[in-house]
Amino acid sequence: MEFFDTVFAGGGLSCLSAARAFRQDFVLLEREERLGGLCRTDRVGGFVFDRTGHLLHLRRREARALVRRLLRGNLGELRRDAWIFSHGVYTRYPFQENFYGLPPAVAAECLYGLFAANLPGRRRRVSPGADFARWARARFGEGVARHFLLPYNRKLWCVSPAVLTTEWLGRFVPRPDLRAAVLGTVSDRQSPAGYNATFLYPRRGGIEALIRALARAIPRRRVRTGLSVEEIDLRGRRLRLSDGSEIGFGRLVSCLPLSELARRTLDLPPSLRREAARLRCASVYNLNLGVRGEPPHRRHWVYLPEERFLLYRFGYASHFSNAAAPPGCANVYTEFAYRGRRPDPAALRRRVLSDLRAAGVIRSAKDVLVEKAFDIPCAYCIYDRHRKRAVARLRRYFEAREVYPIGRYGRWEYGSMEDALLQGLEIARRLQGRRG
């Protein structure tokens, strides 16, 4: 039986980042024939399709330096052009600062509610354990909560906002700015608010260009594709692989979803198995379309908070990179979240095209030249009241036995590609006894 001091389970972004920085004995196992996980890119009829919008929002110097070093000249920096489509009109993102163009009664309700919630002496106290619905109303007022924050997040997470905690908010929901909201009510202005005001994206090759750059720095003899970890025997320090073979290991670094890591661990205590079984996630169906004609704008993505739309978001990959579509065409990605059994793809397609017609993206189905669908079973890890304790207990158990979950799904968090890259570097340094 082969033995490896360190095994990387999964060829996603975090494990690739770790493997690139690793100088000791290791092997990386990836179930698919191509590395990259959700950061893979497919080419269809001259269009370049990612698995939904994968953009590099880099706040930390180390991550920015790493990505620039990897992609060199193949990297563009863009200023966000994001919108919301509701009440039949397009308004700028973030919604809570841009009421210009909304029906007057809606704009007034949102602006008044924002002031009522944030004027000195009027701000409502929100307990640390408040759910997202209570937090949204207290911080932004009833109007913003009712017209955007609550319906949008209900569609994204596929649970009631009253079920969500506020642990995930961090940088993802821009905080109230009363002066900006007034300006955004009386004028059409671009706002720099939010963590994603600027972003990076490869000029060519889609987001998989980053994966290929990482993979080039990993010795090929260390990578085995078409092979996954199916069972983990912690006592015996053995892994059973998808081809029926077994290998021994000293340490395991996993970017598998935390719930899957738990399910595949043979000797996991029953109490932890129950904790893992209660972890919940939302799935995403991503239909990418190659569309005839170029739009008369440069929007990057659009949020759809209203229940009448199936989609929660769509965007234009050809506005991230001109190479994503042939001349005279647009590359449109669409996102629909669900839980449980995936709806019928044909029915989904009809609804998606209906949504895009209503939003003015296409005139008819005849505008669609090519399409490519991706189903992402685990897309958004749900932050309910069970999550924090379950994740802490599972990570503590695994790390005490030299099993290290990393990445968005390994840590069961609402993380970015930057987080995944840096977690990979961090675990490589930790296991090799280095810092900084």
Secondary structure, DSSP 8 states (H G I E B T S, - for coil): -EEEEEEEE--SHHHHHHHHT--SSEEEEESSSSS-GGG-EEEETTEEEESS---B---SHHHHHHHHHHHTTS-EEEE--EEEEETTEEEESSGGG--TTS-HHHHHHHHHHHHHHHSTTT-----TT--HHHHHHHHHHHHHIIIIIHHHHHHHHSS-TTT--STT-TTTS----HHHHHHHHHS------STTSEEEE-SSS-THHHHHHHHHTS-GGGEEES--EEEEETTTTEEEETTS-EEEEEEEEE-S-HHHHHHHBTT--HHHHHHHHT--EEEEEEEEEEEES--SS---EEE--STT-S-SEEEEGGGT-GGGS-TTEEEEEEEEEE-SS---HHHHHHHHHHHHHHTTS-SSGGGEEEEEEEEEEEEEE---TTHHHHHHHHHHHHHHTTEEE-HHHHTTS---HHHHHHHHHHHHHHHTT---
